[in-house]
Amino acid sequence: MIRDDIILMADASGLSFYGMGKDREKFIYYLEAFASLVAKHEREACAKVCEAQDEYGDEQYAAAIRARGQE
């Protein structure tokens, strides 16, 4: 996710109404940190789903999902 995407999502959710006032840059900094944590959690959840597939599970897919966080 890029900064502009995060700001657009904050706008869409109404969150920017509460934080875009006085110290906009500080708010965006913490918003980006929060978005990064959410994305990391989602990647890990998706990787675990791949690993849990008995018949079709493949460590390669789980590793590829986790690697997206390194980009």
PDB file of N, CA, C and O in Angstrom:
ATOM      1  N   MET A   1       0.846  -1.176   0.000  1.00  0.00           N
ATOM      2  CA  MET A   1       0.000   0.000   0.000  1.00  0.00           C
ATOM      3  C   MET A   1       0.890   1.236   0.000  1.00  0.00           C
ATOM      4  O   MET A   1       1.931   1.286   0.654  1.00  0.00           O
ATOM      5  N   ILE A   2       0.454   2.194  -0.732  1.00  0.00           N
ATOM      6  CA  ILE A   2       1.193   3.449  -0.733  1.00  0.00           C
ATOM      7  C   ILE A   2       0.441   4.487   0.094  1.00  0.00           C
ATOM      8  O   ILE A   2      -0.743   4.332   0.393  1.00  0.00           O
ATOM      9  N   ARG A   3       1.150   5.535   0.450  1.00  0.00           N
ATOM     10  CA  ARG A   3       0.605   6.583   1.314  1.00  0.00           C
ATOM     11  C   ARG A   3      -0.729   7.120   0.805  1.00  0.00           C
ATOM     12  O   ARG A   3      -1.667   7.281   1.586  1.00  0.00           O
ATOM     13  N   ASP A   4      -0.826   7.397  -0.493  1.00  0.00           N
ATOM     14  CA  ASP A   4      -2.068   7.929  -1.061  1.00  0.00           C
ATOM     15  C   ASP A   4      -3.232   6.967  -0.884  1.00  0.00           C
ATOM     16  O   ASP A   4      -4.354   7.387  -0.603  1.00  0.00           O
ATOM     17  N   ASP A   5      -2.964   5.670  -1.048  1.00  0.00           N
ATOM     18  CA  ASP A   5      -4.018   4.659  -0.846  1.00  0.00           C
ATOM     19  C   ASP A   5      -4.513   4.667   0.601  1.00  0.00           C
ATOM     20  O   ASP A   5      -5.713   4.582   0.859  1.00  0.00           O
ATOM     21  N   ILE A   6      -3.574   4.771   1.534  1.00  0.00           N
ATOM     22  CA  ILE A   6      -3.928   4.775   2.948  1.00  0.00           C
ATOM     23  C   ILE A   6      -4.789   5.991   3.285  1.00  0.00           C
ATOM     24  O   ILE A   6      -5.772   5.885   4.019  1.00  0.00           O
ATOM     25  N   ILE A   7      -4.406   7.149   2.738  1.00  0.00           N
ATOM     26  CA  ILE A   7      -5.174   8.369   2.981  1.00  0.00           C
ATOM     27  C   ILE A   7      -6.576   8.254   2.385  1.00  0.00           C
ATOM     28  O   ILE A   7      -7.553   8.675   3.006  1.00  0.00           O
ATOM     29  N   LEU A   8      -6.676   7.688   1.189  1.00  0.00           N
ATOM     30  CA  LEU A   8      -7.997   7.510   0.566  1.00  0.00           C
ATOM     31  C   LEU A   8      -8.884   6.573   1.394  1.00  0.00           C
ATOM     32  O   LEU A   8     -10.081   6.816   1.544  1.00  0.00           O
ATOM     33  N   MET A   9      -8.288   5.503   1.930  1.00  0.00           N
ATOM     34  CA  MET A   9      -9.064   4.583   2.759  1.00  0.00           C
ATOM     35  C   MET A   9      -9.496   5.250   4.064  1.00  0.00           C
ATOM     36  O   MET A   9     -10.608   5.023   4.542  1.00  0.00           O
ATOM     37  N   ALA A  10      -8.616   6.073   4.641  1.00  0.00           N
ATOM     38  CA  ALA A  10      -8.990   6.807   5.857  1.00  0.00           C
ATOM     39  C   ALA A  10     -10.147   7.756   5.564  1.00  0.00           C
ATOM     40  O   ALA A  10     -11.061   7.898   6.376  1.00  0.00           O
ATOM     41  N   ASP A  11     -10.106   8.404   4.401  1.00  0.00           N
ATOM     42  CA  ASP A  11     -11.203   9.280   3.992  1.00  0.00           C
ATOM     43  C   ASP A  11     -12.504   8.495   3.846  1.00  0.00           C
ATOM     44  O   ASP A  11     -13.554   8.912   4.332  1.00  0.00           O
ATOM     45  N   ALA A  12     -12.415   7.347   3.165  1.00  0.00           N
ATOM     46  CA  ALA A  12     -13.607   6.536   2.912  1.00  0.00           C
ATOM     47  C   ALA A  12     -14.226   6.013   4.204  1.00  0.00           C
ATOM     48  O   ALA A  12     -15.444   5.863   4.295  1.00  0.00           O
ATOM     49  N   SER A  13     -13.387   5.736   5.203  1.00  0.00           N
ATOM     50  CA  SER A  13     -13.906   5.202   6.458  1.00  0.00           C
ATOM     51  C   SER A  13     -14.385   6.289   7.420  1.00  0.00           C
ATOM     52  O   SER A  13     -15.038   5.995   8.421  1.00  0.00           O
ATOM     53  N   GLY A  14     -14.061   7.531   7.115  1.00  0.00           N
ATOM     54  CA  GLY A  14     -14.416   8.621   7.998  1.00  0.00           C
ATOM     55  C   GLY A  14     -13.353   8.906   9.044  1.00  0.00           C
ATOM     56  O   GLY A  14     -13.488   9.856   9.815  1.00  0.00           O
ATOM     57  N   LEU A  15     -12.306   8.108   9.084  1.00  0.00           N
ATOM     58  CA  LEU A  15     -11.246   8.267  10.069  1.00  0.00           C
ATOM     59  C   LEU A  15     -10.498   9.585   9.910  1.00  0.00           C
ATOM     60  O   LEU A  15     -10.086  10.185  10.903  1.00  0.00           O
ATOM     61  N   SER A  16     -10.320  10.032   8.697  1.00  0.00           N
ATOM     62  CA  SER A  16      -9.557  11.264   8.473  1.00  0.00           C
ATOM     63  C   SER A  16     -10.247  12.475   9.102  1.00  0.00           C
ATOM     64  O   SER A  16      -9.595  13.477   9.397  1.00  0.00           O
ATOM     65  N   PHE A  17     -11.543  12.388   9.304  1.00  0.00           N
ATOM     66  CA  PHE A  17     -12.287  13.463   9.956  1.00  0.00           C
ATOM     67  C   PHE A  17     -11.716  13.750  11.343  1.00  0.00           C
ATOM     68  O   PHE A  17     -11.730  14.891  11.805  1.00  0.00           O
ATOM     69  N   TYR A  18     -11.210  12.693  12.006  1.00  0.00           N
ATOM     70  CA  TYR A  18     -10.705  12.828  13.365  1.00  0.00           C
ATOM     71  C   TYR A  18      -9.220  13.165  13.451  1.00  0.00           C
ATOM     72  O   TYR A  18      -8.761  13.629  14.495  1.00  0.00           O
ATOM     73  N   GLY A  19      -8.466  12.946  12.391  1.00  0.00           N
ATOM     74  CA  GLY A  19      -7.031  13.113  12.532  1.00  0.00           C
ATOM     75  C   GLY A  19      -6.336  14.025  11.554  1.00  0.00           C
ATOM     76  O   GLY A  19      -5.130  14.236  11.680  1.00  0.00           O
ATOM     77  N   MET A  20      -7.031  14.570  10.595  1.00  0.00           N
ATOM     78  CA  MET A  20      -6.362  15.357   9.569  1.00  0.00           C
ATOM     79  C   MET A  20      -6.287  16.844   9.908  1.00  0.00           C
ATOM     80  O   MET A  20      -6.007  17.664   9.033  1.00  0.00           O
ATOM     81  N   GLY A  21      -6.528  17.190  11.138  1.00  0.00           N
ATOM     82  CA  GLY A  21      -6.549  18.599  11.508  1.00  0.00           C
ATOM     83  C   GLY A  21      -5.186  19.169  11.834  1.00  0.00           C
ATOM     84  O   GLY A  21      -4.368  19.414  10.947  1.00  0.00           O
ATOM     85  N   LYS A  22      -4.957  19.373  13.101  1.00  0.00           N
ATOM     86  CA  LYS A  22      -3.814  20.113  13.612  1.00  0.00           C
ATOM     87  C   LYS A  22      -2.449  19.562  13.177  1.00  0.00           C
ATOM     88  O   LYS A  22      -1.630  20.307  12.638  1.00  0.00           O
ATOM     89  N   ASP A  23      -2.201  18.286  13.401  1.00  0.00           N
ATOM     90  CA  ASP A  23      -0.902  17.689  13.081  1.00  0.00           C
ATOM     91  C   ASP A  23      -1.087  16.574  12.055  1.00  0.00           C
ATOM     92  O   ASP A  23      -0.982  15.391  12.379  1.00  0.00           O
ATOM     93  N   ARG A  24      -1.358  16.964  10.836  1.00  0.00           N
ATOM     94  CA  ARG A  24      -1.691  16.030   9.758  1.00  0.00           C
ATOM     95  C   ARG A  24      -0.576  15.015   9.504  1.00  0.00           C
ATOM     96  O   ARG A  24      -0.856  13.828   9.338  1.00  0.00           O
ATOM     97  N   GLU A  25       0.676  15.459   9.471  1.00  0.00           N
ATOM     98  CA  GLU A  25       1.791  14.554   9.173  1.00  0.00           C
ATOM     99  C   GLU A  25       1.959  13.491  10.255  1.00  0.00           C
ATOM    100  O   GLU A  25       2.244  12.335   9.943  1.00  0.00           O
ATOM    101  N   LYS A  26       1.787  13.861  11.504  1.00  0.00           N
ATOM    102  CA  LYS A  26       1.890  12.894  12.591  1.00  0.00           C
ATOM    103  C   LYS A  26       0.762  11.867  12.496  1.00  0.00           C
ATOM    104  O   LYS A  26       0.983  10.673  12.701  1.00  0.00           O
ATOM    105  N   PHE A  27      -0.442  12.335  12.187  1.00  0.00           N
ATOM    106  CA  PHE A  27      -1.576  11.436  12.021  1.00  0.00           C
ATOM    107  C   PHE A  27      -1.311  10.443  10.887  1.00  0.00           C
ATOM    108  O   PHE A  27      -1.549   9.245  11.040  1.00  0.00           O
ATOM    109  N   ILE A  28      -0.826  10.936   9.765  1.00  0.00           N
ATOM    110  CA  ILE A  28      -0.555  10.062   8.618  1.00  0.00           C
ATOM    111  C   ILE A  28       0.547   9.064   8.950  1.00  0.00           C
ATOM    112  O   ILE A  28       0.473   7.909   8.533  1.00  0.00           O
ATOM    113  N   TYR A  29       1.564   9.484   9.691  1.00  0.00           N
ATOM    114  CA  TYR A  29       2.635   8.581  10.108  1.00  0.00           C
ATOM    115  C   TYR A  29       2.054   7.396  10.888  1.00  0.00           C
ATOM    116  O   TYR A  29       2.367   6.243  10.592  1.00  0.00           O
ATOM    117  N   TYR A  30       1.218   7.681  11.874  1.00  0.00           N
ATOM    118  CA  TYR A  30       0.628   6.613  12.674  1.00  0.00           C
ATOM    119  C   TYR A  30      -0.395   5.800  11.876  1.00  0.00           C
ATOM    120  O   TYR A  30      -0.555   4.601  12.106  1.00  0.00           O
ATOM    121  N   LEU A  31      -1.067   6.435  10.966  1.00  0.00           N
ATOM    122  CA  LEU A  31      -2.011   5.728  10.103  1.00  0.00           C
ATOM    123  C   LEU A  31      -1.276   4.729   9.212  1.00  0.00           C
ATOM    124  O   LEU A  31      -1.746   3.607   9.020  1.00  0.00           O
ATOM    125  N   GLU A  32      -0.130   5.127   8.671  1.00  0.00           N
ATOM    126  CA  GLU A  32       0.677   4.222   7.852  1.00  0.00           C
ATOM    127  C   GLU A  32       1.194   3.050   8.683  1.00  0.00           C
ATOM    128  O   GLU A  32       1.213   1.914   8.209  1.00  0.00           O
ATOM    129  N   ALA A  33       1.608   3.316   9.908  1.00  0.00           N
ATOM    130  CA  ALA A  33       2.086   2.246  10.787  1.00  0.00           C
ATOM    131  C   ALA A  33       0.967   1.254  11.083  1.00  0.00           C
ATOM    132  O   ALA A  33       1.185   0.042  11.086  1.00  0.00           O
ATOM    133  N   PHE A  34      -0.230   1.777  11.331  1.00  0.00           N
ATOM    134  CA  PHE A  34      -1.380   0.910  11.584  1.00  0.00           C
ATOM    135  C   PHE A  34      -1.709   0.067  10.349  1.00  0.00           C
ATOM    136  O   PHE A  34      -1.947  -1.135  10.463  1.00  0.00           O
ATOM    137  N   ALA A  35      -1.720   0.691   9.182  1.00  0.00           N
ATOM    138  CA  ALA A  35      -2.020  -0.036   7.941  1.00  0.00           C
ATOM    139  C   ALA A  35      -0.988  -1.138   7.699  1.00  0.00           C
ATOM    140  O   ALA A  35      -1.340  -2.219   7.226  1.00  0.00           O
ATOM    141  N   SER A  36       0.260  -0.879   8.014  1.00  0.00           N
ATOM    142  CA  SER A  36       1.303  -1.885   7.858  1.00  0.00           C
ATOM    143  C   SER A  36       1.065  -3.086   8.762  1.00  0.00           C
ATOM    144  O   SER A  36       1.250  -4.228   8.341  1.00  0.00           O
ATOM    145  N   LEU A  37       0.659  -2.838   9.991  1.00  0.00           N
ATOM    146  CA  LEU A  37       0.360  -3.933  10.916  1.00  0.00           C
ATOM    147  C   LEU A  37      -0.834  -4.761  10.456  1.00  0.00           C
ATOM    148  O   LEU A  37      -0.819  -5.988  10.551  1.00  0.00           O
ATOM    149  N   VAL A  38      -1.859  -4.092   9.961  1.00  0.00           N
ATOM    150  CA  VAL A  38      -3.041  -4.808   9.459  1.00  0.00           C
ATOM    151  C   VAL A  38      -2.660  -5.671   8.253  1.00  0.00           C
ATOM    152  O   VAL A  38      -3.071  -6.828   8.159  1.00  0.00           O
ATOM    153  N   ALA A  39      -1.883  -5.111   7.341  1.00  0.00           N
ATOM    154  CA  ALA A  39      -1.468  -5.867   6.155  1.00  0.00           C
ATOM    155  C   ALA A  39      -0.624  -7.076   6.539  1.00  0.00           C
ATOM    156  O   ALA A  39      -0.793  -8.154   5.970  1.00  0.00           O
ATOM    157  N   LYS A  40       0.283  -6.907   7.497  1.00  0.00           N
ATOM    158  CA  LYS A  40       1.117  -8.021   7.964  1.00  0.00           C
ATOM    159  C   LYS A  40       0.249  -9.132   8.554  1.00  0.00           C
ATOM    160  O   LYS A  40       0.471 -10.312   8.282  1.00  0.00           O
ATOM    161  N   HIS A  41      -0.720  -8.755   9.344  1.00  0.00           N
ATOM    162  CA  HIS A  41      -1.626  -9.730   9.952  1.00  0.00           C
ATOM    163  C   HIS A  41      -2.407 -10.486   8.870  1.00  0.00           C
ATOM    164  O   HIS A  41      -2.551 -11.706   8.949  1.00  0.00           O
ATOM    165  N   GLU A  42      -2.898  -9.784   7.890  1.00  0.00           N
ATOM    166  CA  GLU A  42      -3.667 -10.422   6.805  1.00  0.00           C
ATOM    167  C   GLU A  42      -2.795 -11.363   5.982  1.00  0.00           C
ATOM    168  O   GLU A  42      -3.231 -12.457   5.624  1.00  0.00           O
ATOM    169  N   ARG A  43      -1.559 -10.946   5.677  1.00  0.00           N
ATOM    170  CA  ARG A  43      -0.649 -11.828   4.925  1.00  0.00           C
ATOM    171  C   ARG A  43      -0.405 -13.116   5.691  1.00  0.00           C
ATOM    172  O   ARG A  43      -0.436 -14.202   5.112  1.00  0.00           O
ATOM    173  N   GLU A  44      -0.163 -13.000   6.989  1.00  0.00           N
ATOM    174  CA  GLU A  44       0.099 -14.193   7.798  1.00  0.00           C
ATOM    175  C   GLU A  44      -1.129 -15.101   7.845  1.00  0.00           C
ATOM    176  O   GLU A  44      -1.000 -16.323   7.763  1.00  0.00           O
ATOM    177  N   ALA A  45      -2.311 -14.516   7.976  1.00  0.00           N
ATOM    178  CA  ALA A  45      -3.541 -15.317   7.986  1.00  0.00           C
ATOM    179  C   ALA A  45      -3.712 -16.059   6.656  1.00  0.00           C
ATOM    180  O   ALA A  45      -4.084 -17.232   6.641  1.00  0.00           O
ATOM    181  N   CYS A  46      -3.444 -15.385   5.559  1.00  0.00           N
ATOM    182  CA  CYS A  46      -3.557 -16.029   4.242  1.00  0.00           C
ATOM    183  C   CYS A  46      -2.523 -17.138   4.084  1.00  0.00           C
ATOM    184  O   CYS A  46      -2.834 -18.200   3.544  1.00  0.00           O
ATOM    185  N   ALA A  47      -1.303 -16.904   4.546  1.00  0.00           N
ATOM    186  CA  ALA A  47      -0.256 -17.922   4.458  1.00  0.00           C
ATOM    187  C   ALA A  47      -0.635 -19.156   5.271  1.00  0.00           C
ATOM    188  O   ALA A  47      -0.382 -20.281   4.840  1.00  0.00           O
ATOM    189  N   LYS A  48      -1.232 -18.962   6.429  1.00  0.00           N
ATOM    190  CA  LYS A  48      -1.649 -20.098   7.262  1.00  0.00           C
ATOM    191  C   LYS A  48      -2.755 -20.900   6.596  1.00  0.00           C
ATOM    192  O   LYS A  48      -2.809 -22.121   6.740  1.00  0.00           O
ATOM    193  N   VAL A  49      -3.637 -20.227   5.869  1.00  0.00           N
ATOM    194  CA  VAL A  49      -4.677 -20.945   5.127  1.00  0.00           C
ATOM    195  C   VAL A  49      -4.025 -21.842   4.078  1.00  0.00           C
ATOM    196  O   VAL A  49      -4.432 -22.990   3.902  1.00  0.00           O
ATOM    197  N   CYS A  50      -3.025 -21.326   3.391  1.00  0.00           N
ATOM    198  CA  CYS A  50      -2.315 -22.126   2.381  1.00  0.00           C
ATOM    199  C   CYS A  50      -1.656 -23.340   3.025  1.00  0.00           C
ATOM    200  O   CYS A  50      -1.735 -24.446   2.489  1.00  0.00           O
ATOM    201  N   GLU A  51      -1.013 -23.145   4.161  1.00  0.00           N
ATOM    202  CA  GLU A  51      -0.328 -24.244   4.828  1.00  0.00           C
ATOM    203  C   GLU A  51      -1.305 -25.293   5.365  1.00  0.00           C
ATOM    204  O   GLU A  51      -0.952 -26.468   5.469  1.00  0.00           O
ATOM    205  N   ALA A  52      -2.505 -24.888   5.699  1.00  0.00           N
ATOM    206  CA  ALA A  52      -3.470 -25.791   6.322  1.00  0.00           C
ATOM    207  C   ALA A  52      -4.185 -26.702   5.323  1.00  0.00           C
ATOM    208  O   ALA A  52      -4.875 -27.638   5.729  1.00  0.00           O
ATOM    209  N   GLN A  53      -4.033 -26.448   4.054  1.00  0.00           N
ATOM    210  CA  GLN A  53      -4.695 -27.268   3.050  1.00  0.00           C
ATOM    211  C   GLN A  53      -3.998 -28.618   2.958  1.00  0.00           C
ATOM    212  O   GLN A  53      -2.877 -28.715   2.457  1.00  0.00           O
ATOM    213  N   ASP A  54      -4.659 -29.649   3.439  1.00  0.00           N
ATOM    214  CA  ASP A  54      -4.045 -30.977   3.470  1.00  0.00           C
ATOM    215  C   ASP A  54      -3.705 -31.489   2.078  1.00  0.00           C
ATOM    216  O   ASP A  54      -2.568 -31.875   1.807  1.00  0.00           O
ATOM    217  N   GLU A  55      -4.692 -31.490   1.209  1.00  0.00           N
ATOM    218  CA  GLU A  55      -4.514 -32.092  -0.104  1.00  0.00           C
ATOM    219  C   GLU A  55      -3.762 -31.181  -1.069  1.00  0.00           C
ATOM    220  O   GLU A  55      -2.939 -31.651  -1.854  1.00  0.00           O
ATOM    221  N   TYR A  56      -4.041 -29.890  -1.014  1.00  0.00           N
ATOM    222  CA  TYR A  56      -3.484 -28.976  -2.003  1.00  0.00           C
ATOM    223  C   TYR A  56      -2.488 -27.982  -1.427  1.00  0.00           C
ATOM    224  O   TYR A  56      -1.941 -27.164  -2.166  1.00  0.00           O
ATOM    225  N   GLY A  57      -2.243 -28.034  -0.135  1.00  0.00           N
ATOM    226  CA  GLY A  57      -1.358 -27.066   0.511  1.00  0.00           C
ATOM    227  C   GLY A  57       0.039 -27.099  -0.069  1.00  0.00           C
ATOM    228  O   GLY A  57       0.547 -28.155  -0.448  1.00  0.00           O
ATOM    229  N   ASP A  58       0.640 -25.959  -0.131  1.00  0.00           N
ATOM    230  CA  ASP A  58       1.967 -25.868  -0.694  1.00  0.00           C
ATOM    231  C   ASP A  58       2.722 -24.758   0.030  1.00  0.00           C
ATOM    232  O   ASP A  58       2.271 -23.613   0.078  1.00  0.00           O
ATOM    233  N   GLU A  59       3.855 -25.104   0.580  1.00  0.00           N
ATOM    234  CA  GLU A  59       4.680 -24.125   1.288  1.00  0.00           C
ATOM    235  C   GLU A  59       5.116 -22.989   0.363  1.00  0.00           C
ATOM    236  O   GLU A  59       5.380 -21.878   0.822  1.00  0.00           O
ATOM    237  N   GLN A  60       5.189 -23.263  -0.921  1.00  0.00           N
ATOM    238  CA  GLN A  60       5.609 -22.251  -1.895  1.00  0.00           C
ATOM    239  C   GLN A  60       4.629 -21.067  -1.907  1.00  0.00           C
ATOM    240  O   GLN A  60       5.050 -19.912  -1.978  1.00  0.00           O
ATOM    241  N   TYR A  61       3.346 -21.353  -1.839  1.00  0.00           N
ATOM    242  CA  TYR A  61       2.348 -20.284  -1.833  1.00  0.00           C
ATOM    243  C   TYR A  61       2.418 -19.479  -0.539  1.00  0.00           C
ATOM    244  O   TYR A  61       2.350 -18.250  -0.560  1.00  0.00           O
ATOM    245  N   ALA A  62       2.552 -20.173   0.581  1.00  0.00           N
ATOM    246  CA  ALA A  62       2.652 -19.486   1.868  1.00  0.00           C
ATOM    247  C   ALA A  62       3.891 -18.592   1.896  1.00  0.00           C
ATOM    248  O   ALA A  62       3.829 -17.463   2.384  1.00  0.00           O
ATOM    249  N   ALA A  63       5.001 -19.083   1.382  1.00  0.00           N
ATOM    250  CA  ALA A  63       6.240 -18.295   1.344  1.00  0.00           C
ATOM    251  C   ALA A  63       6.092 -17.076   0.438  1.00  0.00           C
ATOM    252  O   ALA A  63       6.601 -15.999   0.751  1.00  0.00           O
ATOM    253  N   ALA A  64       5.395 -17.246  -0.680  1.00  0.00           N
ATOM    254  CA  ALA A  64       5.184 -16.125  -1.600  1.00  0.00           C
ATOM    255  C   ALA A  64       4.330 -15.037  -0.956  1.00  0.00           C
ATOM    256  O   ALA A  64       4.582 -13.847  -1.149  1.00  0.00           O
ATOM    257  N   ILE A  65       3.326 -15.444  -0.197  1.00  0.00           N
ATOM    258  CA  ILE A  65       2.467 -14.475   0.497  1.00  0.00           C
ATOM    259  C   ILE A  65       3.285 -13.728   1.547  1.00  0.00           C
ATOM    260  O   ILE A  65       3.202 -12.504   1.655  1.00  0.00           O
ATOM    261  N   ARG A  66       4.065 -14.464   2.310  1.00  0.00           N
ATOM    262  CA  ARG A  66       4.884 -13.798   3.338  1.00  0.00           C
ATOM    263  C   ARG A  66       5.935 -12.880   2.724  1.00  0.00           C
ATOM    264  O   ARG A  66       6.258 -11.842   3.301  1.00  0.00           O
ATOM    265  N   ALA A  67       6.464 -13.242   1.583  1.00  0.00           N
ATOM    266  CA  ALA A  67       7.488 -12.425   0.918  1.00  0.00           C
ATOM    267  C   ALA A  67       6.948 -11.072   0.471  1.00  0.00           C
ATOM    268  O   ALA A  67       7.710 -10.115   0.329  1.00  0.00           O
ATOM    269  N   ARG A  68       5.652 -10.988   0.251  1.00  0.00           N
ATOM    270  CA  ARG A  68       5.081  -9.698  -0.158  1.00  0.00           C
ATOM    271  C   ARG A  68       5.342  -8.598   0.874  1.00  0.00           C
ATOM    272  O   ARG A  68       5.394  -7.418   0.527  1.00  0.00           O
ATOM    273  N   GLY A  69       5.503  -8.977   2.115  1.00  0.00           N
ATOM    274  CA  GLY A  69       5.807  -8.005   3.164  1.00  0.00           C
ATOM    275  C   GLY A  69       7.226  -7.479   3.106  1.00  0.00           C
ATOM    276  O   GLY A  69       7.547  -6.476   3.744  1.00  0.00           O
ATOM    277  N   GLN A  70       8.074  -8.149   2.346  1.00  0.00           N
ATOM    278  CA  GLN A  70       9.463  -7.729   2.231  1.00  0.00           C
ATOM    279  C   GLN A  70       9.690  -6.728   1.104  1.00  0.00           C
ATOM    280  O   GLN A  70      10.777  -6.165   0.974  1.00  0.00           O
ATOM    281  N   GLU A  71       8.660  -6.509   0.291  1.00  0.00           N
ATOM    282  CA  GLU A  71       8.795  -5.611  -0.862  1.00  0.00           C
ATOM    283  C   GLU A  71       8.885  -4.166  -0.444  1.00  0.00           C
ATOM    284  O   GLU A  71       9.002  -3.284  -1.294  1.00  0.00           O
TER     285      GLU A  71
END
